[in-house]
Amino acid sequence: MTKKPVPGLIVKLGIPTMISMFVTTLYNMADSYFVGQINTSASGATSVVMGLMAILQAAGFMFGHGSGSIISRKLGQKEIEDARRYSATGFYSALFLGFAILILGSIFLTPLMLLLGSTETILPYAKTYATA
């Protein structure tokens, strides 16, 4: 990576991220289509839960991109042990935050769905969709 041109590396390393985002978008579109066949409230639930998915993705991107940036700088400086430490810290921090969101999200599911824009009609569908 230290001997190749940066623009080519950015494209090469950015492609997996773009594919991941594309697959997530396709997943959400397929969900919206099939759930929309049930009724309007069920279709609204997919939009509400999409906000929750965006929050989870943002948390993952925060730890992934943040620690990835530090790790790449440490590897460039040949500080391998520091890079390993940052890698472990990023991984375990993301894991801890994921479990915290899981626990708090389960406890406060109804207020969270209402905060994300659910109505009383959509709420049962949103809670089922979020936990299924």
C-alpha positions, 0 to 999 in steps of 0.5 A: 500500500505504501508503493501504489498510487493513492487514487487507485487504492481509494477506488480499490478499498472503496468498492467493498464499502459501496457494495455493502451499502448497495446490498443494504439498499436492495435489502431495504427495497425488497423488504419495503416491496414485500411488506407493502403487500400486507398493508399501509401500516406495515409498509410504514413500519419499514420506514421507521425501522430504517431509521434504527438501521441507519443508527446501527450503521452509523455506530458501526461506521464510526468505529470501523472508519475511526479505528481504521484510520488510526490503524492505517497510520500506525501501520504506515509508521511501522508501529505494529503493536499500537495498530493491534491495540487500536484494532482490538479497541475498535472491535471490542468498543463496537461489540460493547456498543452493539450489546448496549444498543441491543439491551437498551433498544429491547427495554425502550423499544416502544419509546424508540419506535415512537421517537423514530416516527411511528404512529400508534397504528404503525407501532405494532408492525414496527416493533415486530419488524425491528425485533424479527 
